[in-house]
């Protein structure tokens, strides 16, 4: 069941905060018994299909539910939206978006405890978008309830297996020493990102700050959790509106436009020189390359390697289209080897000189 976006939550109040953003919702049941709410998020002229699920607390639950939902819905973007405890430099109601999630509880227990940390970075495209929204505070206009103004930060988040309720706890001391760069602490983000990286998908964690460790129970009793969940969902809405500006239109929308516009070709031609960091353009290129190179970019004699691309970061465990998109995303970040988009399309053109889509991509970036 193809769905544009997938939202994972841990708690019912987080689920409800996201579900309030959707219209035309329906319940969808997985063969395992998992139940999702699927609906529509209207972002200007683009409607996203969105599935949201309550996974339960903990990294293991988050990993299992994310893996299952990824396979079921095949989304383009995945978000974890929820609440977290603030460690430093934040206030209740602020939002922290993960630049990375650090699992702080790995280590070797001897005479001296030696932390062995594991880290998953968030997707580069989503991180860059979140930084832009946070910097410009463009999500704030969606909150108009007199409860004050809040800031957003794109920073590291610490994830473990315990609720951290005091700055005097041993767990807090471990976090403070080993993960001092983290602004927030929670229990699901690391498990959430693990299957996303395995499938080469795009994911990020969005957390509203519901307490500051000290006086956690009093903060929760005062309604800080619904406030934090609301703010996290509000920041998500801001990201979706911006994503809609470059997200590919569904095929039925393209067909409708062709039927109702006199100038058909002008409606869907990319800009004269589309940047490689345009996600919609990369999606189109990846789809065509997956059809032309069924073995994926790791093929020994394929265009990716001939054009100078690295393959060590790629995996053949995901779909061919996902492999190609992951390769193009890494190319956009500048970490794919000596390859450029120009050298790649030239190599592809050598193999498929008469393919009209490849000709068009070459024209888009002025490859002659």
ZIGI-V325794 format. One record per backbone hydrogen bond with DSSP energy under -1.0 kcal/mol. CO is the residue of the C=O (numbers start at 1). NH is the residue of the N-H. If there is no record, write none. Layout:
BEGIN
CO,NH
CO,NH
END
This chain:
BEGIN
4,76
4,77
5,51
6,79
7,53
8,81
9,55
11,15
12,16
13,17
14,18
15,19
16,20
18,21
19,22
23,40
26,38
28,36
30,33
34,30
36,28
37,52
38,26
39,50
40,23
41,48
43,46
46,43
48,41
49,5
50,39
51,7
52,37
53,9
58,62
59,63
60,64
61,65
62,66
63,67
64,68
65,69
66,70
67,71
68,72
69,73
70,74
73,3
77,6
78,204
79,8
80,206
82,208
84,210
85,185
91,94
94,209
95,153
96,207
97,155
99,122
100,157
101,120
102,159
103,118
106,116
108,114
114,108
118,103
120,101
123,127
124,128
125,129
126,130
127,131
128,132
129,133
130,134
131,135
132,136
133,138
137,140
139,142
140,143
151,95
153,97
155,99
156,183
157,102
158,186
159,104
166,169
169,173
170,174
171,175
172,176
173,177
174,178
175,179
179,182
183,87
184,158
185,85
186,160
188,192
189,193
190,194
193,197
194,198
195,199
196,201
202,78
203,123
204,80
205,98
206,82
207,96
208,84
209,93
211,86
212,214
213,216
215,219
216,220
217,221
218,222
219,224
220,223
223,227
224,228
225,229
226,230
227,231
228,232
229,233
230,234
231,235
232,236
233,237
234,238
235,239
236,240
237,241
238,242
239,243
240,244
242,245
243,246
243,247
250,254
251,255
252,256
253,257
254,258
255,259
256,260
257,261
262,264
264,267
275,278
278,282
279,283
280,284
281,285
282,286
283,287
284,288
285,289
286,290
287,291
288,292
289,293
293,296
296,299
299,302
302,306
303,307
304,309
305,308
308,338
311,314
319,323
320,324
321,325
322,326
323,327
324,328
325,329
326,330
327,331
328,332
329,333
330,335
331,334
336,310
340,344
341,345
342,346
343,347
344,348
345,349
346,350
347,351
348,352
352,355
355,359
356,360
357,361
358,362
359,363
360,364
361,365
362,367
363,366
END
